[in-house]
């Protein structure tokens, strides 16, 4: 009985540790992508919004590929879409937080409302990018 209880607790601790590590990696990879996207937005958005959006999407997709490759190589489509949704929510929360702190609008992660189509492209990219690299579950 003690061995069975110990094994159950050990598996539970391993699963909780795995979930915590995965959550931390989601945040780390999103942070790197967010810094690249914000830097590109601040440098290029006023001059060439379309080129800026393309570079931002490439950065998001590249970081999603890196995340799946290094942090979750056997990620299913569900895991990848959950990760993408978390990335989008982190982006929204960051923009709201910066708005509250600075007192002015900040659209570096999601794009400016002035360019609605490009904004939609970025919103979709945050969610879909990890799913581009997800395994089909048959492996």
C-alpha positions in Angstrom: 0.0 0.0 0.0 2.8 2.4 0.8 4.6 1.7 -2.4 1.4 2.3 -4.4 0.7 5.6 -2.6 4.3 6.7 -3.0 4.2 5.9 -6.8 1.0 7.8 -7.2 2.3 10.9 -5.3 5.5 10.7 -7.3 3.7 10.6 -10.7 1.5 13.5 -9.5 4.5 15.6 -8.6 6.2 14.8 -11.9 3.0 15.8 -13.8 2.8 19.1 -11.8 6.4 19.8 -12.4 6.0 19.1 -16.1 3.0 21.4 -16.3 4.9 24.2 -14.5 8.0 23.8 -16.8 5.8 23.8 -19.9 4.0 27.0 -18.7 7.3 28.7 -18.0 8.6 27.7 -21.5 5.4 29.1 -23.1 6.1 32.4 -21.4 9.8 32.5 -22.2 9.3 31.8 -25.9 6.4 34.3 -26.0 8.6 36.9 -24.3 11.3 36.5 -26.9 8.8 36.7 -29.7 7.1 39.8 -28.1 10.5 41.6 -27.8 11.2 41.0 -31.5 7.7 42.0 -32.6 7.8 45.2 -30.4 11.2 46.1 -31.7 10.1 45.7 -35.3 6.9 47.6 -34.7 8.7 50.5 -33.0 11.4 50.7 -35.8 9.3 50.1 -38.9 5.5 50.6 -38.4 5.4 54.3 -39.3 7.4 54.0 -42.5 6.2 50.6 -43.9 3.3 49.0 -42.0 2.9 46.1 -44.4 6.6 45.2 -44.3 6.6 45.6 -40.6 3.6 43.2 -40.2 5.4 40.6 -42.5 8.5 40.8 -40.3 6.4 40.5 -37.1 4.6 37.4 -38.5 7.9 35.8 -39.5 9.2 36.5 -36.0 6.1 34.9 -34.4 6.3 31.9 -36.6 10.0 31.4 -36.1 9.6 31.5 -32.3 6.6 29.1 -32.5 8.8 26.7 -34.5 11.6 27.1 -31.9 9.1 26.5 -29.1 7.7 23.3 -30.6 11.2 22.1 -31.6 12.9 22.6 -28.3 10.2 22.7 -25.6 7.4 20.5 -27.0 8.6 18.3 -29.8 5.6 15.9 -29.5 3.0 18.7 -29.1 -0.4 17.8 -30.5 -2.7 20.3 -32.3 -4.6 20.9 -29.1 -1.4 21.7 -27.2 -0.2 24.0 -30.0 -3.5 25.9 -30.2 -3.6 26.3 -26.4 -0.1 27.7 -26.5 -1.1 30.1 -29.3 -4.2 31.2 -27.3 -2.0 31.8 -24.3 0.4 33.8 -26.4 -2.5 36.0 -27.7 -3.8 36.5 -24.2 -0.3 37.4 -22.9 0.0 39.9 -25.8 -3.4 41.5 -24.9 -2.6 41.6 -21.2 0.8 43.2 -22.0 -0.8 45.9 -24.1 -3.5 46.6 -21.5 -0.8 46.7 -18.8 1.4 49.1 -20.7 -1.6 51.3 -21.4 -2.4 51.5 -17.7 1.1 52.2 -16.7 2.1 54.7 -19.4 -1.3 56.4 -19.8 -1.3 56.2 -23.6 -2.1 53.6 -26.3 0.5 51.0 -27.2 -0.1 48.7 -30.1 3.3 47.1 -30.7 2.3 43.5 -30.1 -1.1 43.4 -31.8 -0.8 46.2 -34.4 -2.5 49.5 -34.7 -6.3 49.7 -35.1 -5.6 52.1 -38.0 -4.5 49.1 -40.1 -7.3 46.7 -39.3 -6.3 44.0 -41.8 -2.7 43.9 -40.5 -4.0 43.8 -36.9 -6.2 40.8 -37.8 -3.1 39.1 -39.4 -1.1 39.5 -36.2 -4.0 38.3 -34.0 -4.3 35.2 -36.1 -0.5 34.7 -36.2 -0.2 34.6 -32.4 -2.8 31.9 -32.2 -2.0 29.8 -35.3 1.8 29.9 -35.4 2.5 27.1 -32.9 -0.1 24.9 -34.7 1.9 25.1 -37.9 4.6 22.9 -36.2 2.4 20.5 -34.2 2.6 16.8 -34.7 -0.4 14.9 -35.9 -0.4 12.6 -32.9 0.4 9.4 -34.8 4.1 9.5 -33.9 
